[in-house]
Amino acid sequence: MRRFKLALGVECSHCHKGTDNRSFSDFDFAADEKEAKRIARKMLHMVSTINGMVSGLERGPDHKPLEITCVTCHRGNSRPVMMKEVLVETYAEHNGSIDAVIAKYRQLREKNYGGFAFDFGEFPVSAFAFTLNTQGQPEAAIKLQKMNEKFHPDSPNNPSGMGFICRQAGQLELAVSAFRRSLEINPSGRWVAGQLKEVEKLISGKQQP
């Protein structure tokens, strides 16, 4: 039971009927009233089935198959949702407010950074920014990338992504600035160098009388 508690980041009362999670004086462990307890049984059956399938792959006597456990998916969350999905849901729930998305990300980061509940690397945020850009929301995408750059200042990927989004949005000066930041971090970025040259040509062409 303790392993389930840690894997899902919950107290015993999440599945069992009762409220005193210290002494368990009011717990009725035999009761099946809670939906979470019924779901847990199905989850355990699913885990057992998957592990049986993995061990039956017959990859040779020297291969040790990985065992699936609750924490494999849940990572300390009762609802095992990935970071990008959290951002997508927050964006939808707040009627397309990118400020709400940024506030949610900062809140989760402050509470969970250093744990394994969420991926606070650069790529989940960048992935959502690119999704927003393809949906015709470049300003929201740019704002999200700016936040991402603050948390990952040594990555050349964030400014290069920013440059790509800005170029598509027609914000060429911002694109140049972003591509240059990327090259300062990684001078060998050939794609970024090519993009920078192309955008500078576009700007030069526009400035000609």
Buried (B, 14 or more C-beta within 10 A) or exposed (E): EEEBBEBBBBBBBBBBBBEEBEEBEEBEEEEEEBEBBEEBEEBEEEBEEEBEEEBEEEEEEEEEEEEBEBBEBBBBBEEBBBBBEBBBEBBEEBEEBBEBBBEBBEEBBEEBEEEEBBEBEBBBBBBBBBBBBEEEBBEBBBBBBBBBBEBBEEBBBBBBBBBBBBBEBEBBEBBBBBBBBBBEBBEEBEEBBEBBEEBBEBEEEEEEE
